[in-house]
């Protein structure tokens, strides 16, 4: 089975609605977050949409964008 190399584009003549792109996740220093691998943490600093430094209690981890495994509480 092959994976598609690029997402399909929406044709203007299609009877179906165009897919909606998910909104980008935004975090600010001080936000409480949960991460699938590291657990509960607090955002310490942000690098303008590139990465976040998160304090998980026992260690600080630099989590890079797109933050798929991290959710704001």
N, C-alpha and C positions, 0 to 999 in steps of 0.2 A: 504494500500500500504506500502510495506516495503522498507527501505533504505538499500543499500548494506553496509555491515560492513567494507569492504576493497575494494580498487580499483581492477579492473580486471587486471590480468597480461597478458602480450603479449606473445603469443606462437611463437616460431621460425618458425613454419610451416604455420603461418597465411599469407594470401595473402595481408593483409592490413599493412600499415606502423605502427610502434610503436608510441604511443602518446608521444608528446614532453612535458617535464615538463616545466612549466613557469619559467623564470629567476627570481631569488630572487631580490627583490627591495633593492637598496642601496641608502643611504642618508648620507650626511656629514654635520657637523655644518655649518650654514650659508645658507643652501639650503632653497629656498622658496617652500612651499608645500600647498596643499589644502586637507582638510579633509571633508568627507561627513557630519559629525556632527558639527564640530567646525569652519569650514571655512578656511580662509587664515592664514598661520602662517610661522614661521621661525624656523628651527632646531637649538636648543641651544646646546645640547650635545647628544652623542651617547653612548650606552652601548653594543658594539660589537655584533650586530645582535640580541640582546634581547629586547631592548626598545630604544625609542628616547624621549628626553624632547623637547617639541615644545611650542614656545611662540605664542599664538593666540591673543596677544594684551591685552585682558581683563583678561586672565589667562594663566598659564603654565600647560600643560597636558603631562603626561607620556603615550606615545602610545606604546603598546607592539607589537612584531612581530606576525604575518606576514605582518602587515601594509596593510590589504585588503582595508581599506577605505581611504587610503592616497596616493596621487599622487604628483610627483615632477613637478613643473612648469617650 
